[in-house]
Amino acid sequence: MITLEEARSRLLALAQPLASQTLEIDQCYARYLANDLYAKRTQPAADLSAMDGYAVRFADLSEPLSVVGESAAGKPFNGIVGTRQAVRIFTGAHVPQGADCVVMQEDFVACGKMASLCGDGPSRQGAHIRRAGSDFLAGQKLLTAGQFLNAGAISAAIMGGYGALDVGRKPKIAIIGSGDELVPPGYETDASQIPSSNNDMLCAMLRHLPCDIFDFGTVNDNVDTIKSTLKQCADADIIVTSGGASVGDHDLIQTALKEMGAQIDFWRVAVKPGKPVLAGHLGSSIVIGLPGNPGSAFVTAYLFLMPMVRHLSGCTQPWPIIYQTFMQTGLPAAGQRTEFLRAVLNENGITPLLQQDSGLTSSLAAANALIIRPAGAEPVYPGDLIAYHLL
């Protein structure tokens, strides 16, 4: 049995990120950027008005001003604002040469071609002006390789002058459940059967990551059947199984993998829940074998499968973020494995759920966080800081 830290190191060493591809910008959302991105242009390219009003000289605000033109977005005023002159200006429009501040329209009263200050007006030169380059300059780094391309990053890339980006490829993920006791969702069950939930749970966990998911359903506890299904997954980048990864008489995933020539890199990790997790290679595919109990499958998918998907698709920081908050209850000393407790996080802190059995799904539905308890950790008390992952 290896530590969580060693398992993580060995997991990422199984494969390099997939080669990148160039996509049009409207196809890049939720992908990982392949290279650092530098701005091709300055934004804003010129001084712009931050609001509707009048572009004026600050020194002239105490005088009646002659309105000599208008500047709108995309239609700038081409003249120069002279002494005791003003230009009607709109949000996003170029500030004309000669003007050094913008007066909000509600602070000015206009009568024909004349306008005068009627409110407090701006307190300084430069008021209500977005200076050229205040967002970024041409040549400035906008985004970092491995960055997740959310809506904000997409906007920044477009403003930086890009219509296409190099992004990591989507890995192909094949999901296989195993167990004679499993029946498809929605089917009636007798006392010896349970609904097969892991495949759909894993699909849901992966849905927001850049990957293509192929659900191969559930196979019976039969080595030949398992091998036949594994052969159908030969072009997958990751084959993930749930159930059958241990060494009981009916745990046949390892047997099938070894008979097919798989190289098992590690099996059994000192985590709770989820000790019987394995990782290795089957041909060119990475294999990640998860436990069958839903709680264990969820936690180990969160700890190993999801980070591996991020890694292959180009993320440079694939591990889940660790946060800290205050405990609402106490916890005894931890055991010899790193524990991940399903918990509820709110504005007052975090509380572990009472039911932590790995076979239960009600606590999965209730949890929005995982409390992290390192192996051998001391007891914690209400008010103590505790580390957690956000689900």
BALOBA-1460 file (C-alpha; in Angstrom, 3 decimals):
// residues 391
<rec num="1" residu="m" x="0.000" y="0.000" z="0.000"/>
<rec num="2" residu="i" x="1.418" y="3.380" z="-1.012"/>
<rec num="3" residu="t" x="0.764" y="6.874" z="0.290"/>
<rec num="4" residu="l" x="-1.544" y="9.348" z="-1.405"/>
<rec num="5" residu="e" x="1.425" y="11.540" z="-2.298"/>
<rec num="6" residu="e" x="3.293" y="8.682" z="-3.983"/>
<rec num="7" residu="a" x="0.177" y="7.576" z="-5.836"/>
<rec num="8" residu="r" x="-0.326" y="11.082" z="-7.200"/>
<rec num="9" residu="s" x="3.261" y="11.317" z="-8.380"/>
<rec num="10" residu="r" x="3.144" y="7.922" z="-10.067"/>
<rec num="11" residu="l" x="-0.242" y="8.604" z="-11.616"/>
<rec num="12" residu="l" x="0.866" y="11.682" z="-13.566"/>
<rec num="13" residu="a" x="4.061" y="9.889" z="-14.615"/>
<rec num="14" residu="l" x="1.943" y="7.365" z="-16.539"/>
<rec num="15" residu="a" x="1.405" y="9.754" z="-19.469"/>
<rec num="16" residu="q" x="2.300" y="13.146" z="-20.871"/>
<rec num="17" residu="p" x="-0.434" y="15.641" z="-21.801"/>
<rec num="18" residu="l" x="-1.961" y="15.012" z="-25.197"/>
<rec num="19" residu="a" x="-0.770" y="17.029" z="-28.191"/>
<rec num="20" residu="s" x="-2.453" y="20.390" z="-28.602"/>
<rec num="21" residu="q" x="-4.774" y="21.473" z="-31.388"/>
<rec num="22" residu="t" x="-5.814" y="24.834" z="-32.818"/>
<rec num="23" residu="l" x="-9.484" y="25.717" z="-32.498"/>
<rec num="24" residu="e" x="-11.585" y="28.709" z="-33.399"/>
<rec num="25" residu="i" x="-12.202" y="30.838" z="-30.319"/>
<rec num="26" residu="d" x="-15.883" y="29.874" z="-30.078"/>
<rec num="27" residu="q" x="-14.818" y="26.233" z="-29.613"/>
<rec num="28" residu="c" x="-12.269" y="26.893" z="-26.852"/>
<rec num="29" residu="y" x="-14.520" y="27.298" z="-23.821"/>
<rec num="30" residu="a" x="-13.718" y="24.840" z="-20.978"/>
<rec num="31" residu="r" x="-10.451" y="23.752" z="-22.588"/>
<rec num="32" residu="y" x="-6.908" y="24.270" z="-21.263"/>
<rec num="33" residu="l" x="-4.632" y="26.727" z="-23.030"/>
<rec num="34" residu="a" x="-1.586" y="25.052" z="-24.578"/>
<rec num="35" residu="n" x="0.795" y="28.045" z="-24.640"/>
<rec num="36" residu="d" x="1.279" y="31.368" z="-22.905"/>
<rec num="37" residu="l" x="-0.795" y="34.002" z="-24.674"/>
<rec num="38" residu="y" x="0.562" y="37.497" z="-25.358"/>
<rec num="39" residu="a" x="-1.575" y="40.423" z="-26.414"/>
<rec num="40" residu="k" x="-1.368" y="41.392" z="-30.080"/>
<rec num="41" residu="r" x="-2.911" y="44.783" z="-29.378"/>
<rec num="42" residu="t" x="-3.300" y="47.393" z="-26.639"/>
<rec num="43" residu="q" x="-6.633" y="47.603" z="-24.825"/>
<rec num="44" residu="p" x="-8.079" y="50.175" z="-24.802"/>
<rec num="45" residu="a" x="-6.242" y="51.347" z="-27.888"/>
<rec num="46" residu="a" x="-7.091" y="54.975" z="-27.030"/>
<rec num="47" residu="d" x="-8.450" y="56.979" z="-24.106"/>
<rec num="48" residu="l" x="-12.168" y="56.174" z="-23.777"/>
<rec num="49" residu="s" x="-15.034" y="57.696" z="-21.859"/>
<rec num="50" residu="a" x="-16.290" y="55.627" z="-18.927"/>
<rec num="51" residu="m" x="-19.779" y="57.162" z="-19.125"/>
<rec num="52" residu="d" x="-22.166" y="59.405" z="-21.007"/>
<rec num="53" residu="g" x="-21.466" y="63.096" z="-20.580"/>
<rec num="54" residu="y" x="-19.204" y="65.843" z="-21.917"/>
<rec num="55" residu="a" x="-15.483" y="65.809" z="-22.688"/>
<rec num="56" residu="v" x="-13.981" y="69.078" z="-21.448"/>
<rec num="57" residu="r" x="-10.877" y="70.797" z="-20.153"/>
<rec num="58" residu="f" x="-10.844" y="70.589" z="-16.344"/>
<rec num="59" residu="a" x="-9.662" y="74.205" z="-16.098"/>
<rec num="60" residu="d" x="-12.790" y="75.457" z="-17.928"/>
<rec num="61" residu="l" x="-15.432" y="73.877" z="-15.690"/>
<rec num="62" residu="s" x="-16.389" y="77.169" z="-14.019"/>
<rec num="63" residu="e" x="-17.231" y="78.760" z="-17.394"/>
<rec num="64" residu="p" x="-20.155" y="78.287" z="-19.809"/>
<rec num="65" residu="l" x="-18.914" y="75.967" z="-22.568"/>
<rec num="66" residu="s" x="-19.661" y="75.801" z="-26.272"/>
<rec num="67" residu="v" x="-20.668" y="72.276" z="-27.428"/>
<rec num="68" residu="v" x="-18.706" y="71.821" z="-30.666"/>
<rec num="69" residu="g" x="-19.428" y="68.204" z="-31.574"/>
<rec num="70" residu="e" x="-20.090" y="64.643" z="-30.533"/>
<rec num="71" residu="s" x="-17.993" y="61.504" z="-29.937"/>
<rec num="72" residu="a" x="-19.717" y="58.115" z="-29.993"/>
<rec num="73" residu="a" x="-18.300" y="54.597" z="-29.860"/>
<rec num="74" residu="g" x="-16.854" y="53.872" z="-33.288"/>
<rec num="75" residu="k" x="-17.506" y="57.451" z="-34.433"/>
<rec num="76" residu="p" x="-14.914" y="59.709" z="-32.773"/>
<rec num="77" residu="f" x="-14.857" y="63.502" z="-32.825"/>
<rec num="78" residu="n" x="-11.938" y="64.377" z="-35.085"/>
<rec num="79" residu="g" x="-11.326" y="67.911" z="-33.889"/>
<rec num="80" residu="i" x="-9.556" y="69.347" z="-30.867"/>
<rec num="81" residu="v" x="-11.348" y="70.556" z="-27.741"/>
<rec num="82" residu="g" x="-10.276" y="74.143" z="-27.276"/>
<rec num="83" residu="t" x="-10.644" y="76.664" z="-24.468"/>
<rec num="84" residu="r" x="-14.215" y="76.837" z="-23.089"/>
<rec num="85" residu="q" x="-15.389" y="74.088" z="-25.440"/>
<rec num="86" residu="a" x="-17.094" y="70.742" z="-24.789"/>
<rec num="87" residu="v" x="-17.840" y="67.629" z="-26.848"/>
<rec num="88" residu="r" x="-20.903" y="65.492" z="-26.150"/>
<rec num="89" residu="i" x="-19.499" y="62.039" z="-25.464"/>
<rec num="90" residu="f" x="-20.919" y="58.566" z="-24.882"/>
<rec num="91" residu="t" x="-19.662" y="55.537" z="-22.983"/>
<rec num="92" residu="g" x="-16.848" y="53.795" z="-24.849"/>
<rec num="93" residu="a" x="-16.212" y="56.706" z="-27.205"/>
<rec num="94" residu="h" x="-12.747" y="58.174" z="-27.857"/>
<rec num="95" residu="v" x="-11.903" y="61.133" z="-25.645"/>
<rec num="96" residu="p" x="-11.026" y="63.888" z="-28.122"/>
<rec num="97" residu="q" x="-7.674" y="65.589" z="-28.152"/>
<rec num="98" residu="g" x="-7.546" y="68.580" z="-25.814"/>
<rec num="99" residu="a" x="-10.072" y="67.224" z="-23.279"/>
<rec num="100" residu="d" x="-8.674" y="65.993" z="-19.977"/>
<rec num="101" residu="c" x="-11.804" y="64.838" z="-18.119"/>
<rec num="102" residu="v" x="-15.408" y="63.759" z="-18.672"/>
<rec num="103" residu="v" x="-18.332" y="65.377" z="-16.875"/>
<rec num="104" residu="m" x="-21.327" y="63.132" z="-16.217"/>
<rec num="105" residu="q" x="-24.332" y="64.271" z="-18.193"/>
<rec num="106" residu="e" x="-26.395" y="64.742" z="-15.029"/>
<rec num="107" residu="d" x="-23.819" y="67.341" z="-13.830"/>
<rec num="108" residu="f" x="-24.246" y="69.470" z="-16.955"/>
<rec num="109" residu="v" x="-27.200" y="71.472" z="-18.202"/>
<rec num="110" residu="a" x="-27.325" y="72.175" z="-21.941"/>
<rec num="111" residu="c" x="-29.175" y="74.971" z="-23.707"/>
<rec num="112" residu="g" x="-28.796" y="74.934" z="-27.456"/>
<rec num="113" residu="k" x="-25.068" y="74.891" z="-28.242"/>
<rec num="114" residu="m" x="-24.062" y="75.983" z="-24.736"/>
<rec num="115" residu="a" x="-23.626" y="73.882" z="-21.579"/>
<rec num="116" residu="s" x="-22.802" y="74.727" z="-17.974"/>
<rec num="117" residu="l" x="-21.919" y="72.775" z="-14.854"/>
<rec num="118" residu="c" x="-24.921" y="72.296" z="-12.572"/>
<rec num="119" residu="g" x="-23.608" y="69.657" z="-10.190"/>
<rec num="120" residu="d" x="-20.383" y="68.988" z="-8.330"/>
<rec num="121" residu="g" x="-18.585" y="67.843" z="-11.457"/>
<rec num="122" residu="p" x="-15.350" y="65.822" z="-11.536"/>
<rec num="123" residu="s" x="-12.841" y="66.411" z="-8.747"/>
<rec num="124" residu="r" x="-9.701" y="65.968" z="-10.854"/>
<rec num="125" residu="q" x="-8.221" y="65.803" z="-14.293"/>
<rec num="126" residu="g" x="-8.623" y="62.371" z="-15.879"/>
<rec num="127" residu="a" x="-11.959" y="61.724" z="-14.187"/>
<rec num="128" residu="h" x="-14.188" y="59.168" z="-15.932"/>
<rec num="129" residu="i" x="-11.562" y="58.365" z="-18.577"/>
<rec num="130" residu="r" x="-10.344" y="54.834" z="-19.265"/>
<rec num="131" residu="r" x="-6.749" y="55.383" z="-20.250"/>
<rec num="132" residu="a" x="-5.220" y="53.682" z="-23.260"/>
<rec num="133" residu="g" x="-3.530" y="50.467" z="-22.144"/>
<rec num="134" residu="s" x="-5.237" y="50.463" z="-18.742"/>
<rec num="135" residu="d" x="-6.432" y="46.895" z="-19.414"/>
<rec num="136" residu="f" x="-3.265" y="45.599" z="-21.086"/>
<rec num="137" residu="l" x="-0.539" y="46.562" z="-23.523"/>
<rec num="138" residu="a" x="0.519" y="44.893" z="-26.747"/>
<rec num="139" residu="g" x="3.079" y="42.205" z="-25.897"/>
<rec num="140" residu="q" x="1.819" y="41.751" z="-22.338"/>
<rec num="141" residu="k" x="1.114" y="38.199" z="-21.158"/>
<rec num="142" residu="l" x="-2.646" y="37.749" z="-20.993"/>
<rec num="143" residu="l" x="-3.081" y="34.070" z="-20.168"/>
<rec num="144" residu="t" x="-0.807" y="31.295" z="-18.937"/>
<rec num="145" residu="a" x="-0.253" y="27.871" z="-20.461"/>
<rec num="146" residu="g" x="-2.458" y="25.337" z="-18.727"/>
<rec num="147" residu="q" x="-5.062" y="27.943" z="-17.745"/>
<rec num="148" residu="f" x="-8.702" y="26.891" z="-17.863"/>
<rec num="149" residu="l" x="-10.487" y="28.869" z="-20.541"/>
<rec num="150" residu="n" x="-13.570" y="30.175" z="-18.795"/>
<rec num="151" residu="a" x="-15.769" y="32.956" z="-20.136"/>
<rec num="152" residu="g" x="-13.487" y="35.688" z="-18.789"/>
<rec num="153" residu="a" x="-10.386" y="34.136" z="-20.347"/>
<rec num="154" residu="i" x="-12.158" y="33.801" z="-23.700"/>
<rec num="155" residu="s" x="-13.089" y="37.486" z="-23.568"/>
<rec num="156" residu="a" x="-9.506" y="38.501" z="-22.731"/>
<rec num="157" residu="a" x="-8.117" y="36.406" z="-25.592"/>
<rec num="158" residu="i" x="-10.492" y="38.018" z="-28.075"/>
<rec num="159" residu="m" x="-9.667" y="41.508" z="-26.802"/>
<rec num="160" residu="g" x="-5.998" y="40.573" z="-27.149"/>
<rec num="161" residu="g" x="-6.511" y="40.046" z="-30.871"/>
<rec num="162" residu="y" x="-7.072" y="36.283" z="-31.119"/>
<rec num="163" residu="g" x="-9.666" y="34.447" z="-33.164"/>
<rec num="164" residu="a" x="-8.192" y="30.970" z="-32.572"/>
<rec num="165" residu="l" x="-6.175" y="29.355" z="-29.794"/>
<rec num="166" residu="d" x="-3.929" y="26.349" z="-29.247"/>
<rec num="167" residu="v" x="-5.603" y="24.155" z="-26.628"/>
<rec num="168" residu="g" x="-5.113" y="20.699" z="-25.171"/>
<rec num="169" residu="r" x="-6.961" y="17.863" z="-26.829"/>
<rec num="170" residu="k" x="-9.882" y="16.137" z="-25.161"/>
<rec num="171" residu="p" x="-8.923" y="12.703" z="-23.843"/>
<rec num="172" residu="k" x="-11.279" y="9.827" z="-24.592"/>
<rec num="173" residu="i" x="-12.619" y="8.250" z="-21.417"/>
<rec num="174" residu="a" x="-14.128" y="4.753" z="-21.436"/>
<rec num="175" residu="i" x="-16.191" y="3.845" z="-18.356"/>
<rec num="176" residu="i" x="-16.931" y="0.254" z="-17.368"/>
<rec num="177" residu="g" x="-18.877" y="-0.894" z="-14.327"/>
<rec num="178" residu="s" x="-18.673" y="-4.463" z="-13.051"/>
<rec num="179" residu="g" x="-20.691" y="-6.711" z="-10.792"/>
<rec num="180" residu="d" x="-23.265" y="-9.504" z="-11.083"/>
<rec num="181" residu="e" x="-25.467" y="-7.682" z="-8.580"/>
<rec num="182" residu="l" x="-25.897" y="-4.551" z="-10.706"/>
<rec num="183" residu="v" x="-28.949" y="-3.741" z="-12.816"/>
<rec num="184" residu="p" x="-29.475" y="-0.704" z="-15.078"/>
<rec num="185" residu="p" x="-30.960" y="2.479" z="-13.598"/>
<rec num="186" residu="g" x="-34.737" y="2.362" z="-13.320"/>
<rec num="187" residu="y" x="-35.028" y="-1.432" z="-13.456"/>
<rec num="188" residu="e" x="-36.729" y="-3.330" z="-10.672"/>
<rec num="189" residu="t" x="-34.395" y="-5.056" z="-8.213"/>
<rec num="190" residu="d" x="-34.753" y="-7.977" z="-5.874"/>
<rec num="191" residu="a" x="-32.998" y="-8.301" z="-2.517"/>
<rec num="192" residu="s" x="-29.793" y="-9.573" z="-4.165"/>
<rec num="193" residu="q" x="-29.512" y="-6.693" z="-6.640"/>
<rec num="194" residu="i" x="-28.748" y="-2.991" z="-6.591"/>
<rec num="195" residu="p" x="-29.086" y="-0.292" z="-9.264"/>
<rec num="196" residu="s" x="-25.891" y="0.480" z="-11.139"/>
<rec num="197" residu="s" x="-25.124" y="4.103" z="-10.238"/>
<rec num="198" residu="n" x="-21.358" y="4.425" z="-10.632"/>
<rec num="199" residu="n" x="-21.211" y="4.822" z="-14.408"/>
<rec num="200" residu="d" x="-23.684" y="7.692" z="-14.446"/>
<rec num="201" residu="m" x="-22.087" y="9.230" z="-11.364"/>
<rec num="202" residu="l" x="-18.667" y="9.177" z="-13.037"/>
<rec num="203" residu="c" x="-20.110" y="10.596" z="-16.260"/>
<rec num="204" residu="a" x="-21.627" y="13.437" z="-14.246"/>
<rec num="205" residu="m" x="-18.327" y="14.116" z="-12.464"/>
<rec num="206" residu="l" x="-16.472" y="14.323" z="-15.791"/>
<rec num="207" residu="r" x="-19.114" y="16.278" z="-17.679"/>
<rec num="208" residu="h" x="-17.643" y="19.707" z="-16.955"/>
<rec num="209" residu="l" x="-14.091" y="18.647" z="-17.880"/>
<rec num="210" residu="p" x="-12.706" y="18.696" z="-21.434"/>
<rec num="211" residu="c" x="-13.071" y="15.038" z="-22.358"/>
<rec num="212" residu="d" x="-15.145" y="12.737" z="-24.529"/>
<rec num="213" residu="i" x="-16.974" y="10.133" z="-22.438"/>
<rec num="214" residu="f" x="-17.949" y="6.666" z="-23.633"/>
<rec num="215" residu="d" x="-20.084" y="4.603" z="-21.271"/>
<rec num="216" residu="f" x="-19.670" y="0.876" z="-21.881"/>
<rec num="217" residu="g" x="-22.226" y="-0.067" z="-19.273"/>
<rec num="218" residu="t" x="-21.894" y="-2.783" z="-16.666"/>
<rec num="219" residu="v" x="-20.276" y="-6.188" z="-17.198"/>
<rec num="220" residu="n" x="-20.819" y="-9.389" z="-15.238"/>
<rec num="221" residu="d" x="-18.161" y="-10.926" z="-13.014"/>
<rec num="222" residu="n" x="-16.747" y="-13.022" z="-15.810"/>
<rec num="223" residu="v" x="-13.148" y="-12.706" z="-16.983"/>
<rec num="224" residu="d" x="-13.943" y="-13.319" z="-20.655"/>
<rec num="225" residu="t" x="-16.766" y="-10.770" z="-20.636"/>
<rec num="226" residu="i" x="-14.547" y="-8.204" z="-18.949"/>
<rec num="227" residu="k" x="-11.727" y="-8.833" z="-21.446"/>
<rec num="228" residu="s" x="-14.114" y="-8.517" z="-24.376"/>
<rec num="229" residu="t" x="-15.329" y="-5.139" z="-23.115"/>
<rec num="230" residu="l" x="-11.798" y="-3.932" z="-22.409"/>
<rec num="231" residu="k" x="-10.821" y="-4.753" z="-26.002"/>
<rec num="232" residu="q" x="-13.592" y="-2.448" z="-27.218"/>
<rec num="233" residu="c" x="-11.901" y="0.395" z="-25.311"/>
<rec num="234" residu="a" x="-8.545" y="0.062" z="-27.076"/>
<rec num="235" residu="d" x="-8.593" y="3.610" z="-28.494"/>
<rec num="236" residu="a" x="-9.452" y="5.266" z="-25.149"/>
<rec num="237" residu="d" x="-6.879" y="7.452" z="-23.446"/>
<rec num="238" residu="i" x="-8.239" y="6.413" z="-20.051"/>
<rec num="239" residu="i" x="-10.158" y="3.260" z="-19.229"/>
<rec num="240" residu="v" x="-11.860" y="3.623" z="-15.864"/>
<rec num="241" residu="t" x="-13.481" y="0.662" z="-14.159"/>
<rec num="242" residu="s" x="-15.502" y="0.543" z="-10.964"/>
<rec num="243" residu="g" x="-15.808" y="-2.555" z="-8.841"/>
<rec num="244" residu="g" x="-13.764" y="-5.722" z="-9.065"/>
<rec num="245" residu="a" x="-10.410" y="-4.042" z="-8.433"/>
<rec num="246" residu="s" x="-9.683" y="-5.951" z="-5.222"/>
<rec num="247" residu="v" x="-8.577" y="-9.591" z="-4.947"/>
<rec num="248" residu="g" x="-11.712" y="-11.445" z="-3.824"/>
<rec num="249" residu="d" x="-13.049" y="-14.438" z="-5.727"/>
<rec num="250" residu="h" x="-15.460" y="-12.189" z="-7.596"/>
<rec num="251" residu="d" x="-13.057" y="-9.261" z="-8.073"/>
<rec num="252" residu="l" x="-11.891" y="-10.033" z="-11.591"/>
<rec num="253" residu="i" x="-10.816" y="-6.705" z="-13.074"/>
<rec num="254" residu="q" x="-7.158" y="-7.241" z="-12.129"/>
<rec num="255" residu="t" x="-7.263" y="-10.802" z="-13.415"/>
<rec num="256" residu="a" x="-8.652" y="-9.717" z="-16.770"/>
<rec num="257" residu="l" x="-6.181" y="-6.855" z="-17.074"/>
<rec num="258" residu="k" x="-3.183" y="-9.042" z="-16.308"/>
<rec num="259" residu="e" x="-4.295" y="-11.726" z="-18.743"/>
<rec num="260" residu="m" x="-4.422" y="-9.008" z="-21.417"/>
<rec num="261" residu="g" x="-0.865" y="-7.908" z="-20.612"/>
<rec num="262" residu="a" x="-1.656" y="-4.795" z="-18.582"/>
<rec num="263" residu="q" x="1.122" y="-3.250" z="-16.529"/>
<rec num="264" residu="i" x="-0.199" y="-2.353" z="-13.080"/>
<rec num="265" residu="d" x="1.818" y="0.558" z="-11.706"/>
<rec num="266" residu="f" x="0.187" y="0.656" z="-8.288"/>
<rec num="267" residu="w" x="-2.655" y="-0.994" z="-6.432"/>
<rec num="268" residu="r" x="-3.973" y="-0.052" z="-2.996"/>
<rec num="269" residu="v" x="-3.490" y="3.497" z="-1.737"/>
<rec num="270" residu="a" x="-3.576" y="4.586" z="1.898"/>
<rec num="271" residu="v" x="-6.786" y="6.601" z="1.600"/>
<rec num="272" residu="k" x="-10.172" y="6.171" z="3.239"/>
<rec num="273" residu="p" x="-12.511" y="5.489" z="1.578"/>
<rec num="274" residu="g" x="-11.049" y="3.904" z="-1.519"/>
<rec num="275" residu="k" x="-8.013" y="1.803" z="-0.616"/>
<rec num="276" residu="p" x="-8.394" y="-0.749" z="-3.479"/>
<rec num="277" residu="v" x="-7.658" y="1.689" z="-6.316"/>
<rec num="278" residu="l" x="-5.278" y="0.757" z="-9.119"/>
<rec num="279" residu="a" x="-3.557" y="2.500" z="-12.004"/>
<rec num="280" residu="g" x="-1.463" y="1.280" z="-14.888"/>
<rec num="281" residu="h" x="-1.356" y="0.735" z="-18.638"/>
<rec num="282" residu="l" x="-3.275" y="-1.506" z="-20.982"/>
<rec num="283" residu="g" x="-1.642" y="-1.026" z="-24.351"/>
<rec num="284" residu="s" x="-1.620" y="2.714" z="-25.002"/>
<rec num="285" residu="s" x="-4.470" y="3.356" z="-22.564"/>
<rec num="286" residu="i" x="-4.161" y="4.388" z="-18.947"/>
<rec num="287" residu="v" x="-6.264" y="2.197" z="-16.689"/>
<rec num="288" residu="i" x="-7.713" y="3.500" z="-13.438"/>
<rec num="289" residu="g" x="-9.577" y="0.926" z="-11.399"/>
<rec num="290" residu="l" x="-11.922" y="2.355" z="-8.781"/>
<rec num="291" residu="p" x="-13.676" y="0.537" z="-5.935"/>
<rec num="292" residu="g" x="-17.283" y="-0.487" z="-6.434"/>
<rec num="293" residu="n" x="-18.896" y="1.172" z="-3.428"/>
<rec num="294" residu="p" x="-20.316" y="4.519" z="-4.589"/>
<rec num="295" residu="g" x="-18.705" y="6.560" z="-1.803"/>
<rec num="296" residu="s" x="-15.299" y="5.038" z="-2.512"/>
<rec num="297" residu="a" x="-15.736" y="5.372" z="-6.269"/>
<rec num="298" residu="f" x="-16.696" y="9.042" z="-5.881"/>
<rec num="299" residu="v" x="-13.754" y="9.948" z="-3.645"/>
<rec num="300" residu="t" x="-11.140" y="8.081" z="-5.688"/>
<rec num="301" residu="a" x="-12.519" y="9.504" z="-8.948"/>
<rec num="302" residu="y" x="-12.218" y="12.964" z="-7.398"/>
<rec num="303" residu="l" x="-8.667" y="12.259" z="-6.208"/>
<rec num="304" residu="f" x="-7.289" y="10.345" z="-9.209"/>
<rec num="305" residu="l" x="-9.530" y="10.173" z="-12.278"/>
<rec num="306" residu="m" x="-10.469" y="13.849" z="-12.545"/>
<rec num="307" residu="p" x="-6.882" y="15.071" z="-12.029"/>
<rec num="308" residu="m" x="-5.650" y="12.630" z="-14.690"/>
<rec num="309" residu="v" x="-8.224" y="13.962" z="-17.152"/>
<rec num="310" residu="r" x="-7.076" y="17.500" z="-16.409"/>
<rec num="311" residu="h" x="-3.433" y="16.474" z="-16.821"/>
<rec num="312" residu="l" x="-3.971" y="14.830" z="-20.205"/>
<rec num="313" residu="s" x="-5.999" y="17.780" z="-21.479"/>
<rec num="314" residu="g" x="-3.260" y="20.273" z="-20.641"/>
<rec num="315" residu="c" x="-3.911" y="21.531" z="-17.119"/>
<rec num="316" residu="t" x="-0.676" y="22.274" z="-15.253"/>
<rec num="317" residu="q" x="-2.293" y="22.230" z="-11.793"/>
<rec num="318" residu="p" x="-4.591" y="19.198" z="-11.967"/>
<rec num="319" residu="w" x="-5.038" y="18.463" z="-8.260"/>
<rec num="320" residu="p" x="-8.121" y="19.719" z="-6.410"/>
<rec num="321" residu="i" x="-7.630" y="22.973" z="-4.524"/>
<rec num="322" residu="i" x="-7.226" y="22.767" z="-0.749"/>
<rec num="323" residu="y" x="-9.125" y="25.328" z="1.319"/>
<rec num="324" residu="q" x="-9.361" y="25.952" z="5.048"/>
<rec num="325" residu="t" x="-12.264" y="26.772" z="7.312"/>
<rec num="326" residu="f" x="-13.388" y="26.304" z="10.910"/>
<rec num="327" residu="m" x="-14.696" y="23.042" z="12.310"/>
<rec num="328" residu="q" x="-18.222" y="23.129" z="13.687"/>
<rec num="329" residu="t" x="-17.769" y="19.843" z="15.556"/>
<rec num="330" residu="g" x="-14.897" y="17.794" z="16.867"/>
<rec num="331" residu="l" x="-13.170" y="14.782" z="15.303"/>
<rec num="332" residu="p" x="-11.081" y="12.040" z="16.904"/>
<rec num="333" residu="a" x="-7.495" y="11.342" z="15.896"/>
<rec num="334" residu="a" x="-7.159" y="10.026" z="12.337"/>
<rec num="335" residu="g" x="-6.136" y="6.479" z="11.488"/>
<rec num="336" residu="q" x="-3.244" y="5.270" z="9.360"/>
<rec num="337" residu="r" x="-4.782" y="6.340" z="6.061"/>
<rec num="338" residu="t" x="-5.553" y="9.825" z="4.763"/>
<rec num="339" residu="e" x="-9.278" y="10.255" z="5.310"/>
<rec num="340" residu="f" x="-11.727" y="12.202" z="3.190"/>
<rec num="341" residu="l" x="-14.946" y="12.863" z="5.079"/>
<rec num="342" residu="r" x="-18.089" y="13.922" z="3.269"/>
<rec num="343" residu="a" x="-19.162" y="17.200" z="4.847"/>
<rec num="344" residu="v" x="-21.451" y="20.208" z="4.652"/>
<rec num="345" residu="l" x="-19.815" y="23.616" z="4.304"/>
<rec num="346" residu="n" x="-21.655" y="26.859" z="5.107"/>
<rec num="347" residu="e" x="-20.828" y="30.406" z="6.189"/>
<rec num="348" residu="n" x="-20.190" y="29.226" z="9.756"/>
<rec num="349" residu="g" x="-17.688" y="26.505" z="8.922"/>
<rec num="350" residu="i" x="-17.779" y="22.819" z="8.081"/>
<rec num="351" residu="t" x="-19.500" y="19.801" z="9.620"/>
<rec num="352" residu="p" x="-18.809" y="16.159" z="8.738"/>
<rec num="353" residu="l" x="-21.856" y="14.094" z="7.909"/>
<rec num="354" residu="l" x="-22.683" y="11.374" z="10.407"/>
<rec num="355" residu="q" x="-22.932" y="8.634" z="7.764"/>
<rec num="356" residu="q" x="-19.516" y="7.986" z="6.188"/>
<rec num="357" residu="d" x="-20.009" y="4.369" z="5.107"/>
<rec num="358" residu="s" x="-18.584" y="3.996" z="1.577"/>
<rec num="359" residu="g" x="-21.681" y="2.184" z="0.357"/>
<rec num="360" residu="l" x="-24.072" y="5.035" z="1.114"/>
<rec num="361" residu="t" x="-25.202" y="7.544" z="-1.485"/>
<rec num="362" residu="s" x="-27.379" y="9.797" z="0.674"/>
<rec num="363" residu="s" x="-24.251" y="11.395" z="2.167"/>
<rec num="364" residu="l" x="-22.877" y="11.955" z="-1.343"/>
<rec num="365" residu="a" x="-26.026" y="13.852" z="-2.222"/>
<rec num="366" residu="a" x="-25.844" y="15.945" z="0.956"/>
<rec num="367" residu="a" x="-22.115" y="16.747" z="0.830"/>
<rec num="368" residu="n" x="-20.619" y="19.832" z="-0.771"/>
<rec num="369" residu="a" x="-17.105" y="19.350" z="0.604"/>
<rec num="370" residu="l" x="-14.559" y="16.720" z="1.638"/>
<rec num="371" residu="i" x="-12.729" y="17.222" z="4.925"/>
<rec num="372" residu="i" x="-9.067" y="16.169" z="4.599"/>
<rec num="373" residu="r" x="-7.607" y="14.251" z="7.531"/>
<rec num="374" residu="p" x="-3.929" y="13.330" z="7.045"/>
<rec num="375" residu="a" x="-2.858" y="9.935" z="8.312"/>
<rec num="376" residu="g" x="-2.191" y="10.063" z="12.044"/>
<rec num="377" residu="a" x="-3.656" y="13.568" z="12.457"/>
<rec num="378" residu="e" x="-4.376" y="14.746" z="16.000"/>
<rec num="379" residu="p" x="-7.964" y="15.232" z="17.207"/>
<rec num="380" residu="v" x="-9.651" y="18.487" z="16.184"/>
<rec num="381" residu="y" x="-12.131" y="20.524" z="18.177"/>
<rec num="382" residu="p" x="-14.880" y="23.015" z="17.333"/>
<rec num="383" residu="g" x="-13.289" y="26.229" z="16.134"/>
<rec num="384" residu="d" x="-10.095" y="24.566" z="14.894"/>
<rec num="385" residu="l" x="-9.007" y="25.204" z="11.323"/>
<rec num="386" residu="i" x="-9.407" y="22.217" z="9.023"/>
<rec num="387" residu="a" x="-8.456" y="21.568" z="5.384"/>
<rec num="388" residu="y" x="-11.076" y="20.601" z="2.826"/>
<rec num="389" residu="h" x="-11.814" y="20.157" z="-0.873"/>
<rec num="390" residu="l" x="-14.830" y="21.905" z="-2.356"/>
<rec num="391" residu="l" x="-17.136" y="19.610" z="-4.337"/>
